[in-house]
Amino acid sequence: MTTGDEGGTSGWARAERRALAVIALLALVLVAVNASSEVLEMQRAGVAHRWWEPVLWETSSALAIVAMAPLVGRAVRRWTPTRENFLGPGLIHLALTIPFALGHVAGIYILRRAAYALTDVPYRYFDDGFAIVLFYEWRKDVLAYAAIAGAYWLLLQAARQSSPPPAPGDPRIALRDGAATVWLDAPDISHVEAAGNYVEFHTAAKVHLVRATLASWEPALAARGFVRVHRSRLVNRARIAALKPTPSGDVEITMTDGRVLAGSRRYRDALGAGASLP
């Protein structure tokens, strides 16, 4: 397999780098604005303060969030919200704001304790109790997570371009991923699945995601030995190792790499053309 850009860099990788750069730049701007605002407010209120503390607070918070941003990006890629399927991924991302907040709190605590250890100033981050601090940070982190996820989602959509089905007679399959073209040999693909407005091509090395419909790819893939086993899944018949009926009438499909896929009873006849089922 070869790719159409240097080092095999995919459209997702480029989108990820761009999103992280945008997030880091915005974080830098927020550090400057928030830290200066805190200093000015304390001066106006006549509160004794050390100018470096607001800078440390905001910088440590920004560093912790930027460090976790790629994880949010991977979550967006794994559970991509679409018009047709927003509620499920949306609830998953809402749940992920909790470990995101925990990571944020742990990060800023470690960074600030290390910085305060160089001074004679005590640091009392959890004086109000861990639960109160976590809830306070979580309220803000929901918005931070949403902003980061939105940045990755927007840039990921821009990076993905429609991938036309392979031309007749071409033994390889060309997948457009951003500005790159990835060429796959059909035997290297174990199965193909619909994912909202996209199609996932599963190989042993990675999963390739392209903007298309499963129906648009089915004729070309059928000519290369793929068979529909589910309304959202095609499998490479040559990669099927075993078939096992289930009590419900469906079928478990064991692939040569050990993965077990679900097949619908609606498509058992198609599978039976190449292997007998009890």
C-alpha positions as CSV (number, residue, x, y, z in Angstrom):
1,M,0.0,0.0,0.0
2,T,1.2,3.5,-0.9
3,T,-0.1,6.9,-0.1
4,G,-0.3,10.0,-2.1
5,D,1.6,12.3,0.3
6,E,4.9,12.2,2.1
7,G,5.3,9.7,4.8
8,G,1.7,8.4,4.4
9,T,0.3,11.4,6.3
10,S,-3.5,11.2,6.2
11,G,-6.0,14.0,6.0
12,W,-6.9,13.2,9.6
13,A,-3.3,13.7,10.8
14,R,-3.2,17.1,9.0
15,A,-6.5,18.1,10.5
16,E,-5.3,17.0,13.9
17,R,-2.2,19.2,13.7
18,R,-4.1,22.2,12.5
19,A,-6.7,21.8,15.2
20,L,-4.0,21.6,17.9
21,A,-2.3,24.7,16.5
22,V,-5.5,26.6,16.6
23,I,-6.3,25.5,20.1
24,A,-2.8,26.3,21.3
25,L,-3.0,29.8,19.8
26,L,-6.5,30.5,21.4
27,A,-5.2,29.2,24.7
28,L,-2.3,31.7,24.5
29,V,-4.7,34.5,23.9
30,L,-6.9,33.5,26.7
31,V,-4.0,33.2,29.1
32,A,-3.0,36.8,28.3
33,V,-6.5,38.2,28.6
34,N,-7.6,36.3,31.7
35,A,-4.3,36.8,33.6
36,S,-4.2,40.5,32.9
37,S,-7.9,40.9,33.8
38,E,-7.3,39.2,37.2
39,V,-4.4,41.4,37.9
40,L,-6.4,44.6,37.1
41,E,-9.4,43.4,39.1
42,M,-7.2,42.8,42.2
43,Q,-5.6,46.2,41.8
44,R,-8.9,48.0,41.6
45,A,-10.2,46.1,44.6
46,G,-7.1,47.0,46.6
47,V,-6.4,43.4,47.2
48,A,-2.8,42.5,48.0
49,H,-1.5,40.2,45.2
50,R,1.5,38.8,43.4
51,W,1.4,39.5,39.7
52,W,2.9,36.2,38.8
53,E,0.1,34.1,40.5
54,P,-2.7,34.8,38.0
55,V,-0.2,34.2,35.2
56,L,0.7,30.8,36.7
57,W,-2.9,29.9,37.3
58,E,-4.0,30.6,33.7
59,T,-0.8,29.2,32.1
60,S,-1.0,25.9,34.1
61,S,-4.7,25.5,33.2
62,A,-4.0,26.2,29.5
63,L,-1.1,23.7,29.4
64,A,-3.2,21.0,30.9
65,I,-6.0,21.5,28.5
66,V,-3.8,21.7,25.4
67,A,-2.0,18.5,26.5
68,M,-5.4,16.7,26.5
69,A,-6.7,18.2,23.3
70,P,-5.4,15.4,21.0
71,L,-7.3,12.9,23.2
72,V,-10.5,14.9,22.6
73,G,-9.7,14.8,18.9
74,R,-9.3,11.0,18.9
75,A,-12.7,10.8,20.7
76,V,-14.3,13.0,18.0
77,R,-12.9,10.7,15.3
78,R,-14.1,7.6,17.1
79,W,-17.6,9.0,18.0
80,T,-18.3,11.5,15.2
81,P,-21.6,13.3,15.7
82,T,-23.7,13.5,12.5
83,R,-27.2,14.7,11.6
84,E,-28.4,11.1,11.5
85,N,-26.6,10.1,14.7
86,F,-26.1,12.9,17.1
87,L,-27.6,11.8,20.4
88,G,-25.5,8.7,20.9
89,P,-22.1,10.3,20.2
90,G,-23.3,13.5,22.0
91,L,-24.0,11.6,25.2
92,I,-20.6,9.8,25.0
93,H,-18.8,13.1,24.7
94,L,-20.8,14.6,27.6
95,A,-19.7,11.6,29.7
96,L,-16.1,12.1,28.6
97,T,-16.1,15.6,30.1
98,I,-15.8,14.0,33.5
99,P,-12.4,12.3,32.9
100,F,-11.4,15.4,31.0
101,A,-12.1,17.6,34.1
102,L,-10.3,15.1,36.3
103,G,-7.2,15.2,34.0
104,H,-7.4,19.0,34.0
105,V,-7.5,19.3,37.8
106,A,-4.7,16.8,38.2
107,G,-2.6,18.6,35.6
108,I,-3.0,22.1,37.0
109,Y,-2.4,20.8,40.6
110,I,0.9,19.1,39.6
111,L,2.1,22.2,37.7
112,R,1.2,24.7,40.3
113,R,2.6,22.7,43.2
114,A,5.8,22.4,41.3
115,A,5.9,26.1,40.7
116,Y,4.9,27.1,44.3
117,A,7.6,24.8,45.6
118,L,10.1,27.3,44.3
119,T,8.7,30.0,46.4
120,D,7.8,30.6,50.0
121,V,4.1,31.0,49.2
122,P,1.7,28.2,50.3
123,Y,-0.6,26.7,47.7
124,R,-4.1,25.7,48.9
125,Y,-6.0,24.5,45.9
126,F,-8.2,22.0,47.7
127,D,-9.0,24.1,50.8
128,D,-12.7,24.1,49.8
129,G,-12.7,20.3,49.3
130,F,-11.9,18.2,46.4
131,A,-15.5,17.7,45.3
132,I,-16.2,21.4,45.2
133,V,-13.1,22.1,43.2
134,L,-13.8,19.3,40.8
135,F,-17.4,20.5,40.2
136,Y,-16.2,24.1,39.8
137,E,-13.7,23.1,37.2
138,W,-16.1,20.6,35.5
139,R,-18.6,23.4,34.8
140,K,-15.9,25.3,32.8
141,D,-14.4,22.2,31.3
142,V,-17.7,21.2,29.6
143,L,-17.4,24.4,27.6
144,A,-13.7,23.8,27.0
145,Y,-14.3,20.2,25.8
146,A,-17.1,21.4,23.5
147,A,-14.9,24.1,22.0
148,I,-12.0,21.6,21.4
149,A,-14.3,19.0,20.0
150,G,-15.9,21.5,17.7
151,A,-12.5,22.6,16.4
152,Y,-11.5,19.0,15.6
153,W,-14.9,18.2,14.1
154,L,-14.8,21.3,11.8
155,L,-11.3,20.7,10.5
156,L,-11.9,17.0,10.1
157,Q,-14.9,17.7,7.9
158,A,-12.8,20.1,5.8
159,A,-10.1,17.5,5.5
160,R,-12.3,14.7,4.2
161,Q,-13.3,14.7,0.6
162,S,-15.6,12.4,-1.2
163,S,-14.0,9.2,-2.5
164,P,-15.4,7.9,-5.8
165,P,-15.8,4.2,-6.2
166,P,-12.9,2.4,-7.9
167,A,-12.9,2.4,-11.7
168,P,-13.9,-0.9,-13.4
169,G,-10.9,-3.1,-14.1
170,D,-8.6,-1.4,-11.6
171,P,-7.6,-4.2,-9.1
172,R,-6.7,-1.6,-6.5
173,I,-9.0,0.6,-4.5
174,A,-8.2,4.4,-4.3
175,L,-9.4,6.2,-1.2
176,R,-9.3,10.0,-1.1
177,D,-8.3,11.3,2.4
178,G,-8.0,15.0,2.3
179,A,-5.4,15.9,-0.4
180,A,-3.9,12.4,-0.2
181,T,-4.9,9.3,-2.2
182,V,-4.4,5.9,-0.4
183,W,-4.2,2.8,-2.7
184,L,-5.4,-0.4,-1.1
185,D,-5.3,-4.0,-2.5
186,A,-8.7,-5.6,-2.1
187,P,-7.3,-8.7,-0.3
188,D,-5.9,-6.4,2.4
189,I,-9.4,-5.2,3.4
190,S,-11.2,-7.4,5.8
191,H,-14.5,-5.5,5.9
192,V,-16.2,-2.2,5.1
193,E,-18.7,-0.5,7.4
194,A,-21.0,2.5,7.2
195,A,-20.4,5.2,9.7
196,G,-22.9,8.0,9.3
197,N,-22.0,10.0,6.2
198,Y,-18.7,8.0,5.9
199,V,-17.4,4.6,5.1
200,E,-14.8,2.8,7.1
201,F,-12.3,0.5,5.3
202,H,-10.8,-1.9,7.8
203,T,-7.3,-3.4,7.2
204,A,-4.9,-5.1,9.6
205,A,-2.8,-1.8,9.8
206,K,-5.5,0.8,10.3
207,V,-9.0,2.0,9.5
208,H,-9.4,4.3,6.6
209,L,-12.4,6.7,6.8
210,V,-13.8,8.4,3.6
211,R,-16.9,10.5,2.9
212,A,-19.2,8.3,0.9
213,T,-22.1,5.9,1.2
214,L,-21.9,2.2,1.5
215,A,-24.4,1.8,-1.3
216,S,-22.2,3.7,-3.7
217,W,-19.2,1.4,-3.0
218,E,-21.1,-1.9,-3.0
219,P,-21.2,-2.6,-6.7
220,A,-17.4,-2.1,-7.2
221,L,-16.6,-4.0,-4.0
222,A,-19.0,-6.9,-4.9
223,A,-16.9,-7.4,-8.1
224,R,-13.9,-7.8,-5.8
225,G,-15.4,-10.5,-3.6
226,F,-17.2,-8.5,-1.0
227,V,-20.6,-9.6,0.2
228,R,-23.2,-7.7,2.2
229,V,-23.8,-9.3,5.6
230,H,-25.6,-6.4,7.3
231,R,-27.3,-3.2,6.2
232,S,-24.2,-1.3,7.4
233,R,-21.5,-3.9,6.6
234,L,-19.7,-5.6,3.7
235,V,-17.1,-8.4,4.3
236,N,-14.4,-9.8,2.2
237,R,-15.5,-13.3,1.5
238,A,-11.9,-14.5,1.2
239,R,-11.2,-13.3,4.7
240,I,-14.0,-15.3,6.3
241,A,-12.7,-18.1,8.5
242,A,-15.9,-19.4,10.1
243,L,-19.7,-18.8,10.2
244,K,-21.8,-19.6,13.3
245,P,-25.6,-19.2,13.5
246,T,-27.1,-17.5,16.5
247,P,-30.4,-18.5,18.3
248,S,-32.0,-15.3,16.8
249,G,-31.3,-16.4,13.3
250,D,-28.4,-14.1,12.7
251,V,-24.8,-15.2,12.1
252,E,-21.5,-14.6,13.8
253,I,-18.7,-14.2,11.2
254,T,-15.2,-14.9,12.4
255,M,-12.6,-13.3,10.1
256,T,-9.1,-14.7,9.5
257,D,-7.6,-12.1,11.8
258,G,-9.8,-13.3,14.7
259,R,-12.3,-10.5,14.7
260,V,-15.9,-11.5,15.1
261,L,-18.5,-9.5,13.1
262,A,-22.3,-9.7,13.3
263,G,-24.2,-10.7,10.2
264,S,-28.0,-10.2,9.8
265,R,-30.2,-13.2,9.0
266,R,-31.5,-11.1,6.1
267,Y,-28.2,-11.7,4.3
268,R,-27.6,-15.4,5.3
269,D,-28.4,-16.6,1.8
270,A,-25.6,-14.4,0.3
271,L,-23.2,-15.9,2.8
272,G,-24.4,-19.4,2.2
273,A,-23.4,-19.1,-1.5
274,G,-19.8,-19.6,-0.4
275,A,-20.2,-21.6,2.8
276,S,-22.9,-23.8,4.2
277,L,-24.8,-22.8,7.2
278,P,-26.8,-25.2,9.4
